[in-house]
Amino acid sequence: MAHRHSIRVYYSDTDAGRIVYHARYLDFAEHARTELLRAAGKDKGTHKRLMDERQIAYVVKSITIEYHAPAELDDLLVVETSIEQARRFSVTFLQRVLRDGQELATLHVRIASVNLETRKVEPFEPWFAEEASKF
């Protein structure tokens, strides 16, 4: 099961041809992962809470994107996010950007949990993979 987050394509997301600029897919994916964390963490942690209280940030280690078809101005997109692989120090997400069920882009995003004070990688919170996998 995947977490689903809806996104409307605005003029600021597009180029002169009203096609979504390729880098905007990174933002769409980030927004969807943030909402997944909010839903999975509930009272355990959002990005802001993890940063403020625990001095932890979830940072992108690597991303690959494959584009299949263009999104256009005013499209209503859905970003489906699921955990592809969960390890102690990294989590890889599979994210699919869809329009009316058609897959427009596929992203594989690997993140790490980093202590903001030491800038060193730390293990993910035990609840994270379990809760996020429910979507």
Rosetta silent file (secondary structure, phi, psi, omega in degrees, C-alpha in Angstrom):
SEQUENCE: MAHRHSIRVYYSDTDAGRIVYHARYLDFAEHARTELLRAAGKDKGTHKRLMDERQIAYVVKSITIEYHAPAELDDLLVVETSIEQARRFSVTFLQRVLRDGQELATLHVRIASVNLETRKVEPFEPWFAEEASKF
SCORE:     score description
SCORE:     0.000 S_00000001
   1 L     0.000  140.195 -177.331    0.000    0.000    0.000 S_00000001
   2 L  -114.716  147.603  171.643    1.303    3.468   -0.870 S_00000001
   3 E   -75.563  139.018 -178.006    0.772    6.861    0.716 S_00000001
   4 E  -119.194  132.737  179.221   -0.980    9.200   -1.741 S_00000001
   5 E  -133.115  125.320 -179.123   -0.519   12.977   -1.925 S_00000001
   6 E   -88.555  142.346  179.094   -2.324   15.204   -4.443 S_00000001
   7 E  -140.006  130.944  174.348   -0.592   18.140   -6.129 S_00000001
   8 E   -92.163  137.908  177.186   -2.017   20.690   -8.568 S_00000001
   9 L   -84.261  119.915  178.535    0.338   21.947  -11.295 S_00000001
  10 L  -101.266  166.001 -179.765    0.595   25.734  -11.164 S_00000001
  11 H   -55.123  -38.573 -178.938    2.004   28.148  -13.720 S_00000001
  12 H   -65.986  -14.927  178.450    5.152   28.522  -11.592 S_00000001
  13 H   -85.747   -9.139 -169.047    5.786   24.766  -12.027 S_00000001
  14 E  -112.144  165.766  173.239    5.927   25.003  -15.817 S_00000001
  15 L   -94.529 -170.249 -177.415    8.161   26.220  -18.609 S_00000001
  16 L   -63.353  -21.594  179.600    7.087   28.451  -21.509 S_00000001
  17 L   -91.438    8.835 -179.509    5.358   25.474  -23.136 S_00000001
  18 L    66.242   23.382  176.203    3.167   24.862  -20.060 S_00000001
  19 E  -101.331  140.223  179.703    5.028   21.599  -19.387 S_00000001
  20 E   -61.433  127.096  177.164    6.224   20.877  -15.841 S_00000001
  21 L   -63.375  137.257 -170.425    9.906   21.755  -15.543 S_00000001
  22 L   -56.306  -35.547 -177.371   11.889   18.579  -14.828 S_00000001
  23 L   -72.236  -19.462  179.784   13.314   19.749  -11.477 S_00000001
  24 H   -65.247  -24.486  177.442    9.835   20.423  -10.061 S_00000001
  25 H   -61.489  -30.026  175.989    9.326   16.661   -9.729 S_00000001
  26 H   -63.535  -41.954  177.501   11.922   16.795   -6.940 S_00000001
  27 H   -65.714  -44.277  179.113    9.715   19.281   -5.080 S_00000001
  28 H   -57.107  -44.687 -179.362    6.598   17.205   -5.683 S_00000001
  29 H   -65.616  -40.682  178.644    8.380   14.143   -4.265 S_00000001
  30 H   -62.216  -44.354  178.581    9.677   16.104   -1.252 S_00000001
  31 H   -59.473  -43.345 -178.766    6.183   17.386   -0.456 S_00000001
  32 H   -66.473  -40.774  178.127    4.807   13.846   -0.629 S_00000001
  33 H   -65.896  -37.108  177.786    7.544   12.419    1.630 S_00000001
  34 H   -62.796  -42.552  179.069    6.925   15.218    4.136 S_00000001
  35 H   -69.430  -33.465  173.946    3.221   14.384    4.236 S_00000001
  36 H   -62.331  -45.592  178.645    4.045   10.682    4.619 S_00000001
  37 H   -61.119  -41.827  178.815    6.242   11.527    7.611 S_00000001
  38 H   -60.872  -44.645 -178.874    3.457   13.674    9.076 S_00000001
  39 H   -70.453  -40.830 -178.182    0.935   10.827    8.669 S_00000001
  40 H   -73.653  -37.339 -175.302    3.293    8.093    9.885 S_00000001
  41 H   -79.147  -31.507 -176.900    4.720   10.075   12.779 S_00000001
  42 L    42.665 -108.262 -179.307    1.478   11.515   14.130 S_00000001
  43 L   -86.655   -4.784 -176.380    2.537   12.331   17.682 S_00000001
  44 L   -84.780  -31.543  179.676    6.017   10.838   17.259 S_00000001
  45 L   165.370  133.600  167.164    7.516   13.409   14.943 S_00000001
  46 L  -108.462  173.754  177.330    7.225   15.686   11.995 S_00000001
  47 H   -53.000  -48.438 -177.216   10.252   17.205   10.275 S_00000001
  48 H   -61.840  -45.335 -179.042    9.962   20.308   12.442 S_00000001
  49 H   -65.165  -43.224  178.158    9.567   18.362   15.677 S_00000001
  50 H   -61.389  -38.991  179.857   12.463   16.019   14.884 S_00000001
  51 H   -70.932  -45.837 -176.837   14.660   19.004   14.091 S_00000001
  52 H   -69.827  -46.375 -172.180   13.604   21.097   17.095 S_00000001
  53 H   -93.181  -33.868 -173.787   13.467   18.408   19.774 S_00000001
  54 H  -110.786   -8.418 -177.374   15.816   15.673   18.591 S_00000001
  55 L    59.174   40.026 -179.565   18.247   17.616   16.371 S_00000001
  56 E  -121.181  138.901  173.171   17.583   15.104   13.573 S_00000001
  57 E  -129.302  144.407  173.539   16.967   15.758    9.887 S_00000001
  58 E   -96.160  114.321 -174.226   16.092   13.311    7.150 S_00000001
  59 E  -115.031  150.064  179.577   18.330   14.234    4.230 S_00000001
  60 E   -77.005  127.869  176.011   18.456   12.983    0.651 S_00000001
  61 E   -96.331  -39.391  177.861   21.465   10.806   -0.101 S_00000001
  62 E  -157.687  152.608  177.073   20.573    9.937   -3.692 S_00000001
  63 E  -141.780  136.930  166.296   17.764   10.298   -6.217 S_00000001
  64 E  -124.026  141.545  179.224   17.110    8.764   -9.596 S_00000001
  65 E  -129.559  133.938  170.657   14.238    9.919  -11.794 S_00000001
  66 E  -119.222  124.290 -179.436   12.845    8.337  -14.910 S_00000001
  67 E   -95.094  134.371 -177.879   10.422   10.484  -16.894 S_00000001
  68 L  -111.487  -38.555 -179.089    7.679    8.711  -18.849 S_00000001
  69 L  -157.631  153.767 -176.521    5.294   11.471  -19.982 S_00000001
  70 L   -80.525  144.908  167.282    4.958   15.210  -19.311 S_00000001
  71 L   -92.403  151.259 -175.148    2.705   16.812  -16.730 S_00000001
  72 E  -128.145  167.489  179.221    1.062   20.048  -17.846 S_00000001
  73 L   -49.384  132.319  176.100   -0.373   23.245  -16.438 S_00000001
  74 L    74.523    2.903  174.382   -3.422   22.676  -14.190 S_00000001
  75 L   -62.652  146.481  170.273   -3.024   18.877  -14.075 S_00000001
  76 E  -101.257  114.494 -176.707   -4.024   17.238  -10.823 S_00000001
  77 E  -105.209  156.669  171.937   -1.239   14.828   -9.947 S_00000001
  78 E  -125.148  130.225  174.361   -0.961   12.143   -7.311 S_00000001
  79 E  -104.802  116.209  176.136    2.386   11.170   -5.835 S_00000001
  80 E   -94.623  129.477 -177.452    2.369    7.624   -4.487 S_00000001
  81 E  -125.750  128.536  175.127    5.107    6.945   -1.955 S_00000001
  82 E  -139.785  159.787  177.849    6.105    3.578   -0.544 S_00000001
  83 E   -84.296  122.488  177.962    9.161    2.182    1.185 S_00000001
  84 E   -87.022  -39.119 -179.597   11.269    0.166   -1.209 S_00000001
  85 E  -154.794  133.526  177.133   13.966   -0.732    1.319 S_00000001
  86 E  -122.009  122.393  175.437   14.483    0.096    4.999 S_00000001
  87 L  -120.892  175.721 -177.613   17.853   -0.295    6.640 S_00000001
  88 L   -62.390  -41.283 -174.279   19.171    0.919    9.952 S_00000001
  89 L  -110.427   -0.735  177.584   20.878    4.002    8.500 S_00000001
  90 E  -152.468  152.747  175.773   18.973    4.584    5.250 S_00000001
  91 E  -131.142  132.624  176.565   15.513    4.265    3.772 S_00000001
  92 E  -109.496  126.278  179.000   14.797    4.088    0.046 S_00000001
  93 E  -101.816  143.639  166.667   11.429    5.305   -1.183 S_00000001
  94 E  -101.925  122.717  178.980    9.720    4.434   -4.445 S_00000001
  95 E  -125.209  131.103 -179.543    7.712    7.439   -5.605 S_00000001
  96 E  -120.069  127.321  176.316    5.427    7.461   -8.611 S_00000001
  97 E   -97.781  121.631 -173.665    3.932   10.651  -10.049 S_00000001
  98 E  -122.321  149.388  169.131    0.565    9.873  -11.655 S_00000001
  99 E  -130.642  116.622 -178.389   -2.087   11.716  -13.640 S_00000001
 100 L    50.230   40.390  177.846   -5.390    9.874  -13.926 S_00000001
 101 L    84.963  -12.785  179.008   -3.549    6.617  -13.236 S_00000001
 102 E   -83.618  128.448  179.885   -0.901    7.210  -15.923 S_00000001
 103 E   -78.311  119.032 -178.835    2.640    7.082  -14.549 S_00000001
 104 E   -95.989  -33.174 -179.184    4.479   10.269  -15.523 S_00000001
 105 E  -154.759  149.237  176.763    7.666    9.817  -13.500 S_00000001
 106 E  -124.641  129.196  179.714    9.293    7.263  -11.223 S_00000001
 107 E  -122.683  140.645  170.095   11.693    8.285   -8.460 S_00000001
 108 E  -116.612  115.304 -173.208   13.916    6.214   -6.190 S_00000001
 109 E  -121.550  120.073  178.638   14.914    8.385   -3.237 S_00000001
 110 E  -103.691  125.871 -179.874   17.368    7.245   -0.582 S_00000001
 111 E  -119.839  157.752  176.709   17.398    9.234    2.648 S_00000001
 112 E  -126.682  155.535  175.914   19.541    9.185    5.760 S_00000001
 113 E   -97.928  118.604 -173.906   18.885   10.316    9.324 S_00000001
 114 E  -120.804  135.116  174.123   21.477   12.943   10.277 S_00000001
 115 E   -76.377  124.514 -175.600   22.203   14.568   13.634 S_00000001
 116 L   -69.710  -26.008  179.542   22.170   18.327   13.030 S_00000001
 117 L   -80.233  -46.671 -176.117   24.771   19.054   15.707 S_00000001
 118 L   -90.503  -17.963 -175.171   27.345   16.400   14.812 S_00000001
 119 L    61.371   25.690  178.650   26.405   16.128   11.110 S_00000001
 120 L  -108.419  151.463  178.832   26.799   12.375   11.452 S_00000001
 121 E   -69.686  139.237  176.802   24.412    9.688   10.298 S_00000001
 122 E  -126.168  158.207  175.679   22.272    8.139   13.031 S_00000001
 123 L   -62.597  149.764  174.876   19.953    5.138   12.988 S_00000001
 124 L   -66.908  151.976  174.051   16.364    5.859   12.061 S_00000001
 125 L   -56.454  139.194 -177.023   13.838    6.036   14.854 S_00000001
 126 H   -56.401  -33.048 -176.697   12.526    2.474   15.441 S_00000001
 127 H   -75.624  -20.261 -167.721    8.943    3.484   14.663 S_00000001
 128 H   -60.133  -59.007 -176.091    9.725    5.131   11.326 S_00000001
 129 H   -63.344  -39.164 -179.182    9.941    2.188    8.909 S_00000001
 130 H   -63.148  -48.890 -178.663    7.150    0.288   10.641 S_00000001
 131 H   -69.063  -42.850 -178.356    4.697    3.192   10.561 S_00000001
 132 H   -66.520  -29.376  179.961    5.677    4.405    7.081 S_00000001
 133 L   -69.666  -15.392 -179.191    5.287    0.874    5.681 S_00000001
 134 L   -71.912  -15.470 -178.246    1.597    0.930    6.584 S_00000001
 135 L   -93.575    0.000    0.000    0.900    3.276    3.692 S_00000001
